[in-house]
Amino acid sequence: MHLSGQLSDWSINDLLQIMQVTQKTGSLDIDGDRQGRVHFRDGAVTGAELSGAKGSYIGTERGAVADIIYVLSSLTSGTFSVGPADGPDTQGWSVEEIMADVEALQSLEGEVIDAGLFEASGVRLVKDIQDPLVIEPQDWPLLVALVQPFTFGYLETRMGRGAAVRIFHTLHRLGVAEAMVGDEDSDWLERLAEEIAPESERPAWFEHLPEDIRKAAEEAEAAAAGAVEEDAEEIKTPKRDASAPLKGVSAPPSTTLTDGVYDEIRRLRSKVAEN
């Protein structure tokens, strides 16, 4: 059976049903905004592929196959055709099983859209929760996927040492942190080092401090720099040789001198005259 046509006339679900009813063994090619391929063996779905500007994705497990068909189901324009089978030669799954997973994903998408998160310019975790939060084991990998490995030094640069210590202690107390060892800690550490390399004298988190704290820190920084310059100047200034003649002492007219100081100045001047 040769099958080809326009996606505007046939939905992806219709095409899958046709492949199942006819117990077709072959590969259904989809060409639209995204390109994909669904593999069949005797009408059962055995695998799927998805390609586009973001790269290629091959699904051989039920969940991965459903993810691909979920994406392809959003296409309303393009072409389709059926060619020779070149996918996995396995028992596969029925169209009903795959479409049940696809419909579940579409339902989840609807909830996300209604919450205003789907098209948001950015999404972040809430800062505070009202009640204790229980995370199911099956949900934990989703959160892990959002967080890239990080180091104490990275957090210290971004948030300060105290905040970094509290974060690390909390992760350790909850039992959700582990040290990376072996080959797995090489590439990402190099990338992380590039991200936190100090291109300026001031860490990034400094800019987010309150105005009064930041101003005080700037004044302390300036004072420290001045002290360093004075110390350096003292080192550069040679000590006077004891055998060198004194050049005399004078004071501006506005200076008020006591009798003792005035007598001392006269003594020094007379000593210079004798030499």
N, C-alpha and C positions, 0 to 999 in steps of 0.2 A: 504494500500500500504506500503510495506517494502522498505526502501531506505537506502542504506549505500554504502560506497566506499572510494576512495582516492581523496584527494584534488588536487593531480597532474592531475587528469582526469576531474575534475569539478571545476569551479570557484565558489566563494560564490554567485556572481550574478546569475549564472546558477541555483544554488540550490534554491535561493529565488524565481526565476521565476517558477521553477517546483512546489514549494509549493503553489504559487498563482494560477497557471493554474489548478492544481488539486483540488483547494479549500480545501487544507489539514488543519485539525485541529491537531496540535501536536507541538513537540519541536524538532528543528534541533540542534543536538549536534555537535560541532566542537572540535577536539582534535589535536593540533599541538604544535608549540612553545608557543602559548597561547591557553587556553581553553575557549570556549564560548558556549552560547546557545541562539537560537532565537526562540521566541514563536509565534505561528500562531493560528488564529481562522478563519475558513472558508477562508483560503488563505490570510488573512490580518495579518500584523505584529502587535502584541500586546505588545511586550516587548523583552528585551534581557539581557543577563548576560555575564560578562567577569571575568575570574579569572586567576591568575598566581602568579609569585613570588612577585609582588607588591601588592597583595591583590585582593579582589573581588569588582566588580562594577555592580550594578543593574540599568538598565534603564527602566523606565516606561513612560517617556515623549519622544516626537518625537526626540528632539535634542539629548538626552542621548542615545536613541536607535541607532540613526545614528552614534554617536561617537563609539559605540561598534562595529557595523557592519563595520565601517571604519577601525578599528583595525583588525578585522577578515579578511577583504578583502585583507590584505597584506600577508596572509598565502598562501604559494604555496605547502606545504607538510603537511601531516597528514591524519587523517581520519574524516569521517562524518557519522552520522546515524540519523534517525528520530525515536523518541519515543513518548509515550503518552504525551498529552498536560498537562503541569503543570505550565503554566504562567498565566498572567492576563486575565480574561474573559471580555474583552472590545471590542469595535468596531475596534480599531486599525487603521492602515494606509496602503495604498497600497504600493507594492514593489517599484513602480515608485517614489512615494513621498520620501520614505526613501533613495533610490539610488540617487535621485537628491541631497539630502543633503550630501550623501557620496561623490559624484563626486565634489561637491563644496569644501569639505574639502581636497580632493586630489589635486584640483587646487591650493588651498592656500598652501599646502605642497610643491608643485612644485615651487612656488614663493619664499618660504623661503629657499629651497635648492639652487635655483639659486643665492640668495643673500649671500650664504655662511654662513648662521646662523644655519642651521640644525645640522651640525656636529662640530660646533665651540666649543673650549674648554671652552669658557665663553662668555656671551653676557651681555653688559651693555648699559645703555641709553647714547646717545650722550651728550656731555657737553654743546654744543652751538647749537642754531638754528638760521637760517637767517631771518625767517619771523614768525609772530605771529602764534601760533598753536591752532587750534580749536579742542576740543575733543567732539565727539558726546556722548550723554547720554548712548547709547548702548555700547560704547567702554570703558566707565569709569570703570565698574566692572572688566574688564580684568586687568587694571592697579592696581586697589585696591587689587586684588588677589595676586599681586607680592610683596606687602609691608605688612610686619607683624607689629602689634602695637609696638610702641616705646615710650620712655619717654624722657623728657628733659635731665635728668641725663645721659642717654645712649649716646645721641648725644654730650653732653658736653665732655664726656670721650673720644669719638672717634674723635671729630673735634675741640674741644675748645668751651668756653662759647660764644664768639662772633658769631661764625658760627652757633651755636645752636639757638641763639636768632634770627638771620636773617632767618633761616629756619622756625622756628615756626611762626615768623611774616608773612612770605610769605604765608605759608599754611593758616594762619588765614585770611590774606587779600584776598586770592582767595576763601575763604569760603569752603575749602575742608578738614578741620580738625575738629574733635570733640573729646571731652573727653569721655573715657570709664567709665561707672559707673556700680555698682552692681556686680553681680557674674561674669560678663564677663571679669573682670580685675584681676582675681586671678591667674589662672594657668600660663598665659604668663608672668605675672610680676615676678613670682618665677623663671621661666626659664631665663628671662632677667637679673635678679639679679645675677644668677649664671654666665652668660656670661660676665658681666661687673665687677664682684667681683675683687678687686685689688689684683692679685697674685704677682705683682711686685710694686716697689715704683714709677714707671714711667708709665703714661698712654700710651696707644697704639699709639695715634696720635702724641706723642712726637717724635717718630722715623722718622716721615715724614717731620719734620721741616727742613728748609735750614740749611746747616752746620754751618754757622756763628751764627745763632740764637740759634741753639742747643748747640753750644760750650759756648756761653755766659750764657745760662741758666744753664749749668752744672757748670760753674765757680761760678755763683751766689748761686747755691745750695750748693757747697762745702764751700763757704764763710759763708753761713748761718749755716751750720753744725758746722764749727769751732767756730763761735760765741756762739753757744749753749753750746759747750764743755767748752769754757772759762768761761761762766756764771756758769756752773755747778761746775767748779773747784773753782771759787771764793766762792761759797756757801759752798763747802766742807772745805775750808781753814779757820780755826778759827781765830778770831781777837786776836791780842796780848793784854795780860793783861797789863794795865798801870803800875802796881806795879812790873812787871817782869823786871830784870836788862837788860840793853842794852848790846849787845854782841860786839859792836864796828863796825866801818865802814872802808872799804878798797877799793882800786881801782886797776885795773891792771896797769902794767908799761906803757902801751901805752896810758893811759888816761892823758890828759892835764888839770890841775886844775887851776882855777883862785885863786888870793890871798884870796878872800872872802870865797870861798868854802874850801880852804885849812885850813883857820883859824877855820871854823866851824867844820871840821873834828878833828882838834887838841882839840877844846873845848869838843867835845863829848868823845874823848879818855880820857881827863883828868877827866871828870865826871865819867867815868867808873872806873878809877883808884881810885878815892875818895870813891866809893861805895865798 
